[in-house]
Amino acid sequence: MVSQEQIKAATEFIQSCVAFGQYNTPENLDKIWAYITGAWPNSSAANLPSSYEIAFRDLLDKKKLKAIPNWVAPISPEYRARVRNAGVAETKELYAKDAEFKRAFDLIAEEEEIERKACEADPWRWMTAQEYASIEPVSRGRLYVDSQLFRDAVQRLIDRGEL
């Protein structure tokens, strides 16, 4: 049985190790846990984030962990703000010269395109309770009967306790 301390240690390691993201699968976590329990049986070392890092690095070196295909490292909120706040001239210069900036810029653009398409496909996707309340009751009823997307949006509001 895994203790709360072990879960906390694993969580701290996962949050601190960006490289782990592309290996964060249940199968790899099982391998890491097996490594730790084999290396430090009945020891409090299993509760330390460093134990997870040692296991991760060793299993990675031995090529025992499988990476998630096409995994892309997330952009930190600070770097995301840097990309968004750059002026036109600075963006052009950094895009041409800084590979990390280019990767972040392209990833943000891709995310925004996906979100735009999702909103076009489902105009009710981000409907709030206030927006719902502003729709005439007869129109709400008609939309509820006619549109599965509207019904799904209403259900999301209900599930979140907003309606």
DSSP file (Angstrom, degrees, kcal/mol; ACC not computed):
  #  RESIDUE AA STRUCTURE BP1 BP2  ACC     N-H-->O    O-->H-N    N-H-->O    O-->H-N    TCO  KAPPA ALPHA  PHI   PSI    X-CA   Y-CA   Z-CA
    1    1 A M              0   0    0      0, 0.0     2,-0.4     0, 0.0     0, 0.0   0.000 360.0 360.0 360.0 133.5    0.0    0.0    0.0
    2    2 A V        -     0   0    0      1,-0.0     2,-0.1     4,-0.0     0, 0.0  -0.682 360.0-137.1 -85.1 131.2    1.3    3.4   -1.0
    3    3 A S     >  -     0   0    0     -2,-0.4     4,-2.1     1,-0.1     5,-0.2  -0.381  20.6-113.2 -84.4 164.6    1.4    6.0    1.9
    4    4 A Q  H  > S+     0   0    0      1,-0.2     4,-2.5     2,-0.2     5,-0.2   0.859 119.2  56.4 -62.0 -35.8    0.4    9.6    1.7
    5    5 A E  H  > S+     0   0    0      2,-0.2     4,-2.4     1,-0.2    -1,-0.2   0.892 107.0  48.3 -64.0 -39.2    4.0   10.5    2.3
    6    6 A Q  H  > S+     0   0    0      2,-0.2     4,-2.6     1,-0.2    -2,-0.2   0.893 111.1  49.7 -68.7 -39.3    5.1    8.5   -0.7
    7    7 A I  H  X S+     0   0    0     -4,-2.1     4,-2.6     2,-0.2    -2,-0.2   0.919 111.4  49.7 -63.4 -42.5    2.4   10.1   -2.9
    8    8 A K  H  X S+     0   0    0     -4,-2.5     4,-2.6     2,-0.2    -2,-0.2   0.915 111.3  48.9 -62.0 -43.3    3.6   13.5   -1.7
    9    9 A A  H  X S+     0   0    0     -4,-2.4     4,-2.2     2,-0.2    -2,-0.2   0.914 112.5  47.7 -63.5 -43.1    7.2   12.6   -2.5
   10   10 A A  H  X S+     0   0    0     -4,-2.6     4,-2.8     2,-0.2    -2,-0.2   0.910 112.1  50.0 -64.1 -41.8    6.3   11.4   -6.0
   11   11 A T  H  X S+     0   0    0     -4,-2.6     4,-2.5     2,-0.2    -2,-0.2   0.914 109.8  50.4 -63.3 -43.9    4.2   14.5   -6.6
   12   12 A E  H  X S+     0   0    0     -4,-2.6     4,-1.7     2,-0.2    -1,-0.2   0.916 112.6  47.3 -60.9 -42.9    7.0   16.8   -5.5
   13   13 A F  H  X S+     0   0    0     -4,-2.2     4,-1.6     2,-0.2     3,-0.2   0.951 111.9  49.2 -62.6 -48.6    9.4   15.0   -7.8
   14   14 A I  H  < S+     0   0    0     -4,-2.8     3,-0.2     1,-0.2    -2,-0.2   0.895 113.0  47.4 -59.7 -41.5    7.0   15.1  -10.8
   15   15 A Q  H  < S+     0   0    0     -4,-2.5    -1,-0.2     1,-0.2    -2,-0.2   0.807 115.0  46.0 -70.4 -28.8    6.4   18.8  -10.3
   16   16 A S  H  < S+     0   0    0     -4,-1.7     2,-0.8    -3,-0.2    -1,-0.2   0.669 102.2  68.9 -88.1 -16.5   10.1   19.6  -10.0
   17   17 A C    >X  -     0   0    0     -4,-1.6     3,-1.2    -3,-0.2     4,-0.5  -0.829  53.2-178.7-112.4  97.3   11.3   17.5  -12.9
   18   18 A V  G >4 S+     0   0    0     -2,-0.8     3,-1.4     1,-0.3     4,-0.4   0.869  83.3  62.7 -59.7 -37.3   10.2   18.9  -16.3
   19   19 A A  G >4 S+     0   0    0      1,-0.3     3,-0.7     2,-0.2    -1,-0.3   0.772  92.9  65.0 -60.8 -25.9   12.0   16.1  -18.1
   20   20 A F  G X4 S+     0   0    0     -3,-1.2     3,-2.9     1,-0.2     4,-0.5   0.788  80.2  82.4 -68.8 -26.1    9.6   13.6  -16.4
   21   21 A G  G X< S+     0   0    0     -3,-1.4     3,-1.2    -4,-0.5    -1,-0.2   0.843  88.3  51.3 -48.5 -43.1    6.6   15.0  -18.2
   22   22 A Q  G <  S+     0   0    0     -3,-0.7    46,-3.4    -4,-0.4    -1,-0.3   0.537 115.2  43.9 -76.7  -3.0    7.2   13.0  -21.3
   23   23 A Y  G <  S+     0   0    0     -3,-2.9     2,-2.0    44,-0.2    -1,-0.2   0.257  76.9 122.6-117.5   8.9    7.4    9.8  -19.2
   24   24 A N    <   +     0   0    0     -3,-1.2    -3,-0.1    -4,-0.5    43,-0.0  -0.501  37.0 128.4 -81.2  80.5    4.5   10.4  -16.9
   25   25 A T  S  > S-     0   0    0     -2,-2.0     4,-2.6     1,-0.1     5,-0.2  -0.911  70.5-113.8-127.3 157.1    2.4    7.3  -17.6
   26   26 A P  H  > S+     0   0    0      0, 0.0     4,-2.2     0, 0.0     5,-0.1   0.884 117.2  53.7 -57.6 -38.1    1.0    4.7  -15.2
   27   27 A E  H  > S+     0   0    0      2,-0.2     4,-1.9     1,-0.2     5,-0.1   0.923 110.8  44.8 -63.9 -44.5    3.3    2.0  -16.6
   28   28 A N  H  > S+     0   0    0      2,-0.2     4,-2.4     1,-0.2    -1,-0.2   0.889 111.4  53.1 -68.0 -38.4    6.4    4.2  -16.0
   29   29 A L  H  X S+     0   0    0     -4,-2.6     4,-2.6     1,-0.2    -1,-0.2   0.892 107.9  52.1 -62.4 -38.2    5.2    5.2  -12.5
   30   30 A D  H  X S+     0   0    0     -4,-2.2     4,-2.5    -5,-0.2    -1,-0.2   0.909 109.8  48.9 -62.7 -41.7    4.8    1.5  -11.7
   31   31 A K  H  X S+     0   0    0     -4,-1.9     4,-2.2     2,-0.2    -2,-0.2   0.903 112.1  48.3 -64.4 -41.4    8.4    0.8  -12.8
   32   32 A I  H  X S+     0   0    0     -4,-2.4     4,-2.4     2,-0.2    -2,-0.2   0.927 112.4  48.6 -64.6 -44.4    9.7    3.7  -10.7
   33   33 A W  H  X S+     0   0    0     -4,-2.6     4,-2.7     1,-0.2     5,-0.2   0.910 111.0  50.3 -62.8 -42.0    7.8    2.5   -7.7
   34   34 A A  H  X S+     0   0    0     -4,-2.5     4,-1.9     1,-0.2    -1,-0.2   0.895 110.3  51.0 -62.8 -39.6    9.1   -1.1   -8.2
   35   35 A Y  H  X S+     0   0    0     -4,-2.2     4,-2.6     2,-0.2    -2,-0.2   0.937 112.0  46.4 -61.2 -47.6   12.6    0.3   -8.4
   36   36 A I  H  X S+     0   0    0     -4,-2.4     4,-3.0     1,-0.2    -2,-0.2   0.930 113.2  47.3 -64.0 -47.0   12.2    2.3   -5.2
   37   37 A T  H  < S+     0   0    0     -4,-2.7    -1,-0.2     1,-0.2    -2,-0.2   0.817 115.5  47.4 -68.2 -27.8   10.7   -0.6   -3.2
   38   38 A G  H  < S+     0   0    0     -4,-1.9    -1,-0.2    -5,-0.2    -2,-0.2   0.874 116.9  41.8 -75.9 -38.1   13.4   -2.9   -4.5
   39   39 A A  H  < S+     0   0    0     -4,-2.6    -2,-0.2     1,-0.2    -3,-0.2   0.858 130.6  23.1 -77.9 -35.8   16.2   -0.5   -3.7
   40   40 A W  S >< S-     0   0    0     -4,-3.0     3,-1.2    -5,-0.2     6,-0.3  -0.521  77.2-177.3-131.6  65.0   15.0    0.7   -0.3
   41   41 A P  T 3  S+     0   0    0      0, 0.0     3,-0.1     0, 0.0     4,-0.1  -0.400  74.9   0.3 -66.3 140.5   12.6   -1.9    1.2
   42   42 A N  T 3  S+     0   0    0      1,-0.2     2,-0.4    -2,-0.1    -5,-0.0   0.849 105.9 128.5  52.3  40.2   11.1   -0.9    4.5
   43   43 A S    X   -     0   0    0     -3,-1.2     3,-1.1     1,-0.1    -1,-0.2  -0.925  68.5-133.2-126.6 150.0   12.9    2.4    4.4
   44   44 A S  G >  S+     0   0    0     -2,-0.4     3,-1.9     1,-0.2     4,-0.1   0.570  95.7  86.7 -74.3  -6.7   11.8    6.0    4.8
   45   45 A A  G >  S+     0   0    0      1,-0.3     3,-1.8     2,-0.2     6,-0.4   0.796  75.1  68.8 -61.6 -26.9   13.9    6.7    1.7
   46   46 A A  G <  S+     0   0    0     -3,-1.1    -1,-0.3    -6,-0.3    -2,-0.1   0.641  92.7  60.4 -66.7 -12.1   10.8    5.8   -0.3
   47   47 A N  G <  S+     0   0    0     -3,-1.9    -1,-0.3   -38,-0.1    -2,-0.2   0.363  87.1  94.4 -94.5   4.6    9.2    8.9    1.0
   48   48 A L  S X> S-     0   0    0     -3,-1.8     3,-1.1     1,-0.1     4,-1.1  -0.814  71.5-139.7-102.7 134.7   11.9   11.3   -0.4
   49   49 A P  H 3> S+     0   0    0      0, 0.0     4,-2.0     0, 0.0     3,-0.2   0.843 104.2  64.1 -56.0 -32.3   11.5   13.0   -3.8
   50   50 A S  H 3> S+     0   0    0      1,-0.2     4,-2.6     2,-0.2     5,-0.2   0.827  95.3  58.4 -64.0 -29.9   15.2   12.3   -4.4
   51   51 A S  H <> S+     0   0    0     -3,-1.1     4,-2.5    -6,-0.4    -1,-0.2   0.903 106.6  48.0 -63.6 -40.6   14.4    8.5   -4.4
   52   52 A Y  H  X S+     0   0    0     -4,-1.1     4,-2.9    -3,-0.2    -2,-0.2   0.891 111.5  50.1 -66.5 -38.8   12.0    9.1   -7.2
   53   53 A E  H  X S+     0   0    0     -4,-2.0     4,-2.9     2,-0.2     5,-0.3   0.924 110.8  48.8 -66.4 -43.4   14.6   11.1   -9.1
   54   54 A I  H  X S+     0   0    0     -4,-2.6     4,-2.5     2,-0.2     5,-0.2   0.941 114.9  45.4 -60.2 -47.4   17.3    8.5   -8.6
   55   55 A A  H  X S+     0   0    0     -4,-2.5     4,-2.7     2,-0.2     5,-0.3   0.930 114.3  48.7 -62.2 -46.1   14.9    5.8   -9.8
   56   56 A F  H  X S+     0   0    0     -4,-2.9     4,-2.5     1,-0.2    -2,-0.2   0.947 113.8  45.1 -59.2 -51.0   13.7    7.9  -12.8
   57   57 A R  H  X S+     0   0    0     -4,-2.9     4,-2.6     2,-0.2    -1,-0.2   0.900 115.2  47.4 -63.3 -41.8   17.3    8.8  -13.9
   58   58 A D  H  X S+     0   0    0     -4,-2.5     4,-2.0    -5,-0.3    -1,-0.2   0.941 114.4  45.5 -66.6 -46.7   18.6    5.2  -13.6
   59   59 A L  H  <>S+     0   0    0     -4,-2.7     5,-3.0    -5,-0.2     6,-0.6   0.867 113.6  51.1 -64.0 -35.3   15.6    3.7  -15.4
   60   60 A L  H ><5S+     0   0    0     -4,-2.5     3,-1.5    -5,-0.3    -2,-0.2   0.929 109.0  49.9 -66.3 -45.2   15.9    6.3  -18.1
   61   61 A D  H 3<5S+     0   0    0     -4,-2.6    -2,-0.2     1,-0.3    -1,-0.2   0.861 111.6  49.1 -60.4 -35.7   19.6    5.6  -18.5
   62   62 A K  T 3<5S-     0   0    0     -4,-2.0    -1,-0.3    -5,-0.2    -2,-0.2   0.406 113.4-122.6 -84.2   2.6   18.8    1.9  -18.8
   63   63 A K  T < 5S+     0   0    0     -3,-1.5    -3,-0.2    -5,-0.1    -2,-0.1   0.862  71.9 132.3  58.3  39.5   16.1    2.8  -21.4
   64   64 A K      < +     0   0    0     -5,-3.0     2,-0.4    -6,-0.1    -4,-0.2   0.544  51.3  76.7 -94.1 -10.6   13.4    1.0  -19.3
   65   65 A L  S    S-     0   0    0     -6,-0.6     2,-0.5    -9,-0.1   -42,-0.0  -0.814  71.6-141.7-105.2 142.8   11.0    3.9  -19.5
   66   66 A K        -     0   0    0     -2,-0.4   -38,-0.1   -43,-0.2     2,-0.1  -0.888  16.4-134.3-105.3 129.3    8.9    4.7  -22.6
   67   67 A A        -     0   0    0     -2,-0.5   -44,-0.2     1,-0.1   -45,-0.1  -0.427  27.0-103.7 -76.3 153.4    8.3    8.3  -23.6
   68   68 A I    >   -     0   0    0    -46,-3.4     3,-1.5    -2,-0.1    -1,-0.1  -0.668  46.4-110.8 -73.9 124.8    4.8    9.6  -24.6
   69   69 A P  T 3  S+     0   0    0      0, 0.0    -1,-0.1     0, 0.0    -3,-0.0  -0.308  94.5   3.2 -61.3 140.1    4.8    9.9  -28.4
   70   70 A N  T 3  S+     0   0    0      1,-0.2     2,-0.2    -3,-0.0    -2,-0.0   0.718  88.6 168.0  58.9  25.8    4.7   13.5  -29.7
   71   71 A W    <   -     0   0    0     -3,-1.5     2,-0.4   -49,-0.1    -1,-0.2  -0.471  18.8-160.4 -70.7 138.9    4.9   14.9  -26.2
   72   72 A V        -     0   0    0     -2,-0.2    -1,-0.0   -51,-0.1     0, 0.0  -0.986  21.9-116.6-122.9 128.4    5.6   18.6  -26.0
   73   73 A A        -     0   0    0     -2,-0.4   -54,-0.1     1,-0.1   -55,-0.0  -0.353  37.5-110.8 -61.4 138.6    6.9   20.3  -22.9
   74   74 A P        -     0   0    0      0, 0.0     2,-0.5     0, 0.0    -1,-0.1  -0.290  26.8-114.9 -69.1 157.7    4.4   22.8  -21.4
   75   75 A I        -     0   0    0     29,-0.1     0, 0.0     1,-0.0     0, 0.0  -0.806  30.6-120.0 -94.0 130.5    5.2   26.5  -21.5
   76   76 A S     >  -     0   0    0     -2,-0.5     4,-2.8     1,-0.1     5,-0.2  -0.322  21.0-117.0 -66.1 152.4    5.6   28.1  -18.1
   77   77 A P  H  > S+     0   0    0      0, 0.0     4,-2.1     0, 0.0     5,-0.1   0.862 116.3  53.2 -57.9 -35.4    3.2   30.9  -17.2
   78   78 A E  H  > S+     0   0    0      2,-0.2     4,-2.0     1,-0.2     5,-0.1   0.925 111.7  43.4 -66.4 -44.3    6.2   33.3  -17.1
   79   79 A Y  H  > S+     0   0    0      2,-0.2     4,-2.4     1,-0.2    -1,-0.2   0.880 111.2  55.3 -69.8 -36.6    7.4   32.4  -20.5
   80   80 A R  H  X S+     0   0    0     -4,-2.8     4,-2.4     1,-0.2    -1,-0.2   0.914 108.9  48.2 -59.5 -43.0    3.9   32.5  -21.9
   81   81 A A  H  X S+     0   0    0     -4,-2.1     4,-2.4     2,-0.2    -2,-0.2   0.885 108.6  54.6 -64.6 -38.8    3.6   36.0  -20.6
   82   82 A R  H  X S+     0   0    0     -4,-2.0     4,-0.8     2,-0.2    -2,-0.2   0.927 110.8  45.1 -60.9 -44.5    6.9   36.9  -22.2
   83   83 A V  H >< S+     0   0    0     -4,-2.4     3,-0.7     1,-0.2    -2,-0.2   0.935 115.4  46.7 -64.4 -46.1    5.7   35.7  -25.6
   84   84 A R  H 3< S+     0   0    0     -4,-2.4    -1,-0.2     1,-0.2    -2,-0.2   0.825 114.1  47.4 -67.0 -31.8    2.4   37.5  -25.3
   85   85 A N  H 3< S+     0   0    0     -4,-2.4    -1,-0.2    -5,-0.2    -2,-0.2   0.501  84.3 111.6 -91.3  -4.1    3.9   40.8  -24.1
   86   86 A A    <<  -     0   0    0     -4,-0.8    -3,-0.0    -3,-0.7    -4,-0.0  -0.470  68.3-123.3 -70.7 139.1    6.6   41.0  -26.7
   87   87 A G     >  -     0   0    0     -2,-0.2     4,-2.8     1,-0.1     5,-0.2  -0.196  29.9 -97.7 -72.4 172.9    6.2   43.8  -29.2
   88   88 A V  H  > S+     0   0    0      2,-0.2     4,-2.4     1,-0.2     5,-0.2   0.936 123.4  44.5 -60.8 -50.1    6.1   43.1  -32.9
   89   89 A A  H  > S+     0   0    0      1,-0.2     4,-2.2     2,-0.2    -1,-0.2   0.921 115.8  47.5 -63.2 -44.0    9.7   44.0  -33.6
   90   90 A E  H  > S+     0   0    0      1,-0.2     4,-3.0     2,-0.2     5,-0.3   0.902 111.2  51.8 -64.4 -40.4   10.9   42.0  -30.6
   91   91 A T  H  X S+     0   0    0     -4,-2.8     4,-2.8     2,-0.2     5,-0.2   0.925 109.7  49.0 -61.8 -45.3    8.7   39.0  -31.5
   92   92 A K  H  X S+     0   0    0     -4,-2.4     4,-1.6    -5,-0.2    -1,-0.2   0.921 115.0  45.0 -59.9 -44.0   10.2   39.0  -35.1
   93   93 A E  H  X S+     0   0    0     -4,-2.2     4,-1.8     2,-0.2     5,-0.2   0.941 116.6  43.6 -67.1 -48.0   13.7   39.2  -33.8
   94   94 A L  H  X S+     0   0    0     -4,-3.0     4,-3.2     1,-0.2     8,-0.4   0.881 110.6  55.8 -66.8 -37.5   13.3   36.5  -31.1
   95   95 A Y  H  < S+     0   0    0     -4,-2.8    -1,-0.2    -5,-0.3    -2,-0.2   0.880 112.7  42.9 -61.1 -37.9   11.3   34.2  -33.4
   96   96 A A  H  < S+     0   0    0     -4,-1.6    -1,-0.2    -5,-0.2    -2,-0.2   0.818 128.6  26.0 -76.9 -31.6   14.2   34.3  -35.8
   97   97 A K  H  < S+     0   0    0     -4,-1.8     2,-0.7     1,-0.2    -2,-0.2   0.721 108.6  65.7-108.8 -24.8   17.0   33.9  -33.2
   98   98 A D     X  -     0   0    0     -4,-3.2     4,-2.5    -5,-0.2     5,-0.2  -0.885  54.2-166.7-113.1 109.1   15.7   32.1  -30.1
   99   99 A A  H  > S+     0   0    0     -2,-0.7     4,-2.5     1,-0.2     5,-0.2   0.867  91.1  51.2 -62.0 -38.4   14.6   28.5  -30.6
  100  100 A E  H  > S+     0   0    0      2,-0.2     4,-2.4     1,-0.2    -1,-0.2   0.902 110.8  48.4 -66.6 -40.8   12.8   28.4  -27.3
  101  101 A F  H  > S+     0   0    0     -7,-0.2     4,-3.1     2,-0.2    -2,-0.2   0.924 111.8  50.0 -63.7 -44.0   10.8   31.6  -28.1
  102  102 A K  H  X S+     0   0    0     -4,-2.5     4,-2.7    -8,-0.4     5,-0.2   0.919 111.2  48.7 -60.8 -45.1    9.9   30.2  -31.5
  103  103 A R  H  X S+     0   0    0     -4,-2.5     4,-2.4     2,-0.2    -1,-0.2   0.927 114.7  45.2 -61.1 -45.4    8.7   26.9  -30.0
  104  104 A A  H  X S+     0   0    0     -4,-2.4     4,-2.7     2,-0.2     5,-0.2   0.924 113.4  49.6 -65.0 -44.8    6.6   28.7  -27.4
  105  105 A F  H  X S+     0   0    0     -4,-3.1     4,-2.4     1,-0.2    -2,-0.2   0.933 113.6  45.9 -59.8 -47.5    5.2   31.1  -30.0
  106  106 A D  H  X S+     0   0    0     -4,-2.7     4,-2.3    -5,-0.2    -1,-0.2   0.888 113.1  49.8 -64.8 -39.5    4.3   28.3  -32.3
  107  107 A L  H  X S+     0   0    0     -4,-2.4     4,-2.6    -5,-0.2    -2,-0.2   0.912 111.7  47.9 -66.3 -42.3    2.7   26.2  -29.5
  108  108 A I  H  X S+     0   0    0     -4,-2.7     4,-2.6     2,-0.2    -2,-0.2   0.916 111.9  50.2 -63.5 -42.9    0.7   29.2  -28.3
  109  109 A A  H  X S+     0   0    0     -4,-2.4     4,-2.0    -5,-0.2    -2,-0.2   0.904 111.5  48.6 -61.7 -40.9   -0.5   29.9  -31.8
  110  110 A E  H  X S+     0   0    0     -4,-2.3     4,-2.4     2,-0.2    -2,-0.2   0.918 110.9  50.2 -65.4 -43.7   -1.5   26.3  -32.2
  111  111 A E  H  X S+     0   0    0     -4,-2.6     4,-2.5     1,-0.2    -2,-0.2   0.916 111.3  48.9 -59.6 -43.5   -3.4   26.3  -28.9
  112  112 A E  H  X S+     0   0    0     -4,-2.6     4,-2.5     1,-0.2    -1,-0.2   0.868 110.5  50.8 -66.4 -36.1   -5.2   29.4  -29.9
  113  113 A E  H  X S+     0   0    0     -4,-2.0     4,-2.4     2,-0.2    -1,-0.2   0.914 110.7  48.5 -67.1 -42.3   -6.1   27.9  -33.3
  114  114 A I  H  X S+     0   0    0     -4,-2.4     4,-2.3     1,-0.2    -2,-0.2   0.921 113.2  47.9 -61.9 -44.1   -7.5   24.8  -31.7
  115  115 A E  H  X S+     0   0    0     -4,-2.5     4,-2.4     2,-0.2    -2,-0.2   0.898 110.4  51.7 -64.4 -40.9   -9.5   26.9  -29.2
  116  116 A R  H  X S+     0   0    0     -4,-2.5     4,-2.2     1,-0.2    -2,-0.2   0.929 111.8  46.4 -61.2 -45.6  -10.8   29.1  -32.0
  117  117 A K  H  X S+     0   0    0     -4,-2.4     4,-2.4     1,-0.2    -1,-0.2   0.888 111.3  52.2 -65.1 -38.7  -12.0   26.0  -34.0
  118  118 A A  H  X S+     0   0    0     -4,-2.3     4,-2.0     1,-0.2    -1,-0.2   0.900 110.3  48.4 -64.1 -39.7  -13.5   24.5  -30.8
  119  119 A C  H  < S+     0   0    0     -4,-2.4    -2,-0.2     2,-0.2    -1,-0.2   0.869 110.9  50.3 -68.9 -36.1  -15.5   27.7  -30.2
  120  120 A E  H  < S+     0   0    0     -4,-2.2    -2,-0.2     1,-0.2    -1,-0.2   0.904 113.8  45.4 -66.0 -39.6  -16.6   27.7  -33.8
  121  121 A A  H  < S+     0   0    0     -4,-2.4    -2,-0.2     1,-0.3    -1,-0.2   0.815 128.6  25.9 -73.2 -30.2  -17.8   24.1  -33.6
  122  122 A D    ><  -     0   0    0     -4,-2.0     3,-1.9    -5,-0.2    -1,-0.3  -0.773  62.9-179.8-137.0  89.1  -19.5   24.7  -30.2
  123  123 A P  T 3  S+     0   0    0      0, 0.0     3,-0.3     0, 0.0    -1,-0.1   0.664  85.6  55.1 -65.7 -14.0  -20.6   28.3  -29.6
  124  124 A W  T >  S+     0   0    0      1,-0.2     3,-2.0     2,-0.1    -5,-0.1   0.391  74.4 109.0 -96.4   2.7  -21.9   27.4  -26.2
  125  125 A R  T <  S+     0   0    0     -3,-1.9    -1,-0.2     1,-0.3    -6,-0.1   0.827  89.0  28.2 -49.5 -43.5  -18.6   25.9  -25.0
  126  126 A W  T 3  S+     0   0    0     -3,-0.3    -1,-0.3    -4,-0.2    -2,-0.1   0.071  84.1 149.9-111.0  23.7  -17.9   28.7  -22.5
  127  127 A M    <   -     0   0    0     -3,-2.0     2,-0.2     4,-0.1    -3,-0.1  -0.331  32.7-150.0 -60.8 134.6  -21.4   29.8  -21.7
  128  128 A T     >  -     0   0    0      1,-0.1     4,-2.5    -2,-0.0     5,-0.2  -0.591  26.7-109.7 -99.2 165.8  -21.7   31.2  -18.2
  129  129 A A  H  > S+     0   0    0      1,-0.2     4,-2.6     2,-0.2     5,-0.2   0.867 121.3  54.5 -61.5 -35.8  -24.7   31.1  -15.9
  130  130 A Q  H  > S+     0   0    0      2,-0.2     4,-1.3     1,-0.2    -1,-0.2   0.909 108.9  46.6 -65.6 -42.2  -25.1   34.8  -16.4
  131  131 A E  H  > S+     0   0    0      2,-0.2     4,-0.6     1,-0.2    -2,-0.2   0.905 111.8  52.0 -65.5 -40.3  -25.2   34.4  -20.2
  132  132 A Y  H >< S+     0   0    0     -4,-2.5     3,-1.3     1,-0.2    -2,-0.2   0.933 108.9  50.1 -59.5 -46.2  -27.7   31.6  -19.8
  133  133 A A  H 3< S+     0   0    0     -4,-2.6    -1,-0.2     1,-0.3    -2,-0.2   0.766 103.2  61.2 -65.2 -25.3  -29.9   33.7  -17.7
  134  134 A S  H 3< S+     0   0    0     -4,-1.3     2,-0.4    -3,-0.2    -1,-0.3   0.619  84.1  94.5 -79.3 -11.1  -29.7   36.5  -20.2
  135  135 A I  S << S-     0   0    0     -3,-1.3     5,-0.1    -4,-0.6    -3,-0.0  -0.662  91.8-103.0 -82.1 133.6  -31.3   34.3  -22.9
  136  136 A E     >  -     0   0    0     -2,-0.4     4,-2.8     1,-0.1     5,-0.2  -0.263  29.6-121.7 -52.8 137.3  -35.1   34.7  -23.2
  137  137 A P  H  > S+     0   0    0      0, 0.0     4,-2.4     0, 0.0     5,-0.2   0.860 112.4  50.7 -53.4 -40.6  -36.9   31.8  -21.5
  138  138 A V  H  > S+     0   0    0      2,-0.2     4,-2.2     1,-0.2     5,-0.2   0.920 112.4  46.9 -65.0 -42.4  -38.7   30.8  -24.7
  139  139 A S  H  > S+     0   0    0      2,-0.2     4,-3.0    -3,-0.2     5,-0.2   0.893 110.2  53.5 -65.2 -39.9  -35.4   30.9  -26.7
  140  140 A R  H  X S+     0   0    0     -4,-2.8     4,-2.7     1,-0.2    -2,-0.2   0.933 109.8  48.2 -59.4 -45.3  -33.7   28.9  -24.0
  141  141 A G  H  X S+     0   0    0     -4,-2.4     4,-2.0    -5,-0.2    -2,-0.2   0.915 112.9  47.2 -61.0 -44.2  -36.4   26.2  -24.2
  142  142 A R  H  X S+     0   0    0     -4,-2.2     4,-2.7     1,-0.2     5,-0.2   0.925 113.5  48.1 -64.3 -45.0  -36.2   26.1  -28.0
  143  143 A L  H  X S+     0   0    0     -4,-3.0     4,-2.8     1,-0.2     8,-0.3   0.903 109.6  53.6 -61.2 -40.8  -32.4   25.9  -27.9
  144  144 A Y  H  < S+     0   0    0     -4,-2.7    -1,-0.2    -5,-0.2    -2,-0.2   0.890 114.4  40.9 -62.8 -39.5  -32.5   23.1  -25.3
  145  145 A V  H  < S+     0   0    0     -4,-2.0    -2,-0.2    -5,-0.2    -1,-0.2   0.892 124.0  36.9 -73.8 -40.0  -34.8   21.1  -27.5
  146  146 A D  H  < S+     0   0    0     -4,-2.7     2,-0.6    -5,-0.2    -2,-0.2   0.729 109.3  59.2 -89.1 -24.3  -33.0   21.8  -30.7
  147  147 A S     X  -     0   0    0     -4,-2.8     4,-2.2    -5,-0.2    -1,-0.1  -0.912  47.2-171.2-122.5 115.3  -29.3   21.9  -29.8
  148  148 A Q  H  > S+     0   0    0     -2,-0.6     4,-2.6     1,-0.2     5,-0.2   0.870  94.8  56.5 -63.8 -36.4  -27.3   19.0  -28.3
  149  149 A L  H  > S+     0   0    0      2,-0.2     4,-2.1     1,-0.2    -1,-0.2   0.895 107.5  47.7 -62.9 -39.8  -24.4   21.5  -27.8
  150  150 A F  H  > S+     0   0    0     -7,-0.2     4,-2.6     2,-0.2    -2,-0.2   0.926 111.0  50.6 -66.4 -44.2  -26.6   23.8  -25.8
  151  151 A R  H  X S+     0   0    0     -4,-2.2     4,-2.5    -8,-0.3    -2,-0.2   0.909 110.3  50.5 -59.0 -42.1  -27.9   20.9  -23.7
  152  152 A D  H  X S+     0   0    0     -4,-2.6     4,-2.2     2,-0.2    -1,-0.2   0.899 110.1  49.9 -62.7 -40.5  -24.3   19.9  -23.0
  153  153 A A  H  X S+     0   0    0     -4,-2.1     4,-2.0     2,-0.2    -2,-0.2   0.910 110.8  49.1 -65.1 -42.0  -23.4   23.5  -22.0
  154  154 A V  H  X S+     0   0    0     -4,-2.6     4,-2.3     1,-0.2    -2,-0.2   0.913 110.3  51.6 -62.5 -42.5  -26.4   23.6  -19.6
  155  155 A Q  H  X S+     0   0    0     -4,-2.5     4,-3.0     1,-0.2    -2,-0.2   0.888 106.6  53.5 -63.0 -38.8  -25.4   20.3  -18.1
  156  156 A R  H  X S+     0   0    0     -4,-2.2     4,-1.8     2,-0.2    -1,-0.2   0.910 109.3  49.1 -60.9 -41.7  -21.9   21.6  -17.6
  157  157 A L  H  <>S+     0   0    0     -4,-2.0     5,-2.8     2,-0.2     6,-0.9   0.900 112.8  47.3 -63.8 -40.5  -23.3   24.6  -15.7
  158  158 A I  H ><5S+     0   0    0     -4,-2.3     3,-1.6     4,-0.2    -2,-0.2   0.928 110.2  52.4 -65.8 -45.1  -25.5   22.2  -13.6
  159  159 A D  H 3<5S+     0   0    0     -4,-3.0    -1,-0.2     1,-0.3    -2,-0.2   0.840 109.6  49.2 -60.8 -34.0  -22.5   19.9  -12.9
  160  160 A R  T 3<5S-     0   0    0     -4,-1.8    -1,-0.3    -5,-0.2    -2,-0.2   0.463 116.9-116.0 -84.8  -1.0  -20.5   22.9  -11.7
  161  161 A G  T < 5S+     0   0    0     -3,-1.6    -3,-0.2    -4,-0.2    -2,-0.1   0.716  82.5 121.1  75.9  21.2  -23.4   24.0   -9.4
  162  162 A E      <       0   0    0     -5,-2.8    -4,-0.2    -6,-0.2    -5,-0.1   0.646 360.0 360.0 -91.1 -16.5  -23.9   27.2  -11.3
  163  163 A L              0   0    0     -6,-0.9    -5,-0.2    -9,-0.1    -1,-0.1   0.328 360.0 360.0-123.2 360.0  -27.5   26.4  -12.3
